[in-house]
Amino acid sequence: MQRRKILQDKKAFNTSIILASLNIPGVKTSEDRDSYIEQALLKVEVCLDDEEEGVITTHLIQQLLQYAPDKQEVSIYCTLPINKR
């Protein structure tokens, strides 16, 4: 089965570095970290104090926005079979 690329390599790489570098107290595995980040983003738990640890900060959001998918990448994602229900 051939994998489809959605994000450009540089975007995917930089996004993974940003997310992996988050220091979240009490999180021991990458799965737990991913789940924490997902929940924080879905709940829009943004902290305006960039010094506080374990929360999504405005600085982090600014970094992630630099590598957000463009319209073409979103279009590719929307055509994937997993999104057709």
C-alpha positions in Angstrom: 0.0 0.0 0.0 1.4 3.3 -1.1 1.4 6.2 1.4 0.1 9.6 0.3 2.0 12.6 1.4 -0.2 15.4 2.7 2.3 17.9 4.3 5.5 18.9 2.7 8.5 17.1 4.3 9.8 20.3 5.9 6.4 21.2 7.4 5.9 17.8 8.8 9.5 17.6 10.2 9.3 21.1 11.8 5.9 20.4 13.3 7.1 17.1 14.8 10.1 18.9 16.4 8.0 21.6 17.9 5.5 19.1 19.4 8.3 16.7 20.6 10.0 19.6 22.4 7.1 20.4 24.6 7.9 19.8 28.2 4.7 18.6 29.9 5.1 17.6 33.6 3.9 14.2 34.5 3.7 12.9 30.9 6.0 9.9 30.4 5.2 8.5 26.9 4.8 10.0 23.5 1.2 8.7 23.3 0.3 10.5 26.5 2.0 13.6 25.3 0.1 13.4 22.0 -3.2 12.9 23.8 -2.5 15.8 26.1 -1.7 18.1 23.2 -4.8 17.0 21.3 -7.1 17.6 24.3 -5.5 21.0 25.1 -6.0 22.1 21.5 -9.5 20.8 21.3 -10.4 22.6 24.5 -8.5 25.7 23.4 -6.6 25.8 26.7 -4.3 28.6 25.8 -2.2 30.3 28.4 -1.1 33.8 27.8 1.8 33.4 30.2 4.5 31.8 27.9 6.6 30.9 31.0 4.0 28.4 32.4 4.7 24.8 31.6 2.3 22.1 30.5 -0.1 24.3 28.6 -0.5 25.5 25.0 1.0 28.9 24.9 0.6 31.7 22.4 4.2 31.2 21.3 3.5 27.6 20.5 0.5 28.4 18.5 2.5 31.0 16.5 5.1 28.4 15.8 2.5 25.8 14.7 0.7 28.3 12.5 4.0 28.7 10.5 3.7 25.1 9.4 -0.1 24.7 9.2 -1.4 22.9 6.1 -2.2 25.1 3.1 -5.4 24.8 1.1 -3.9 22.2 -1.2 -2.8 20.0 1.7 -6.2 20.3 3.4 -7.8 19.4 0.1 -5.7 16.2 -0.2 -6.5 15.3 3.4 -10.2 15.8 2.8 -10.1 13.3 -0.2 -8.7 10.5 1.9 -11.0 7.5 2.3 -10.9 7.8 6.1 -12.7 11.1 5.8 -15.6 9.8 3.6 -18.4 8.7 5.8 
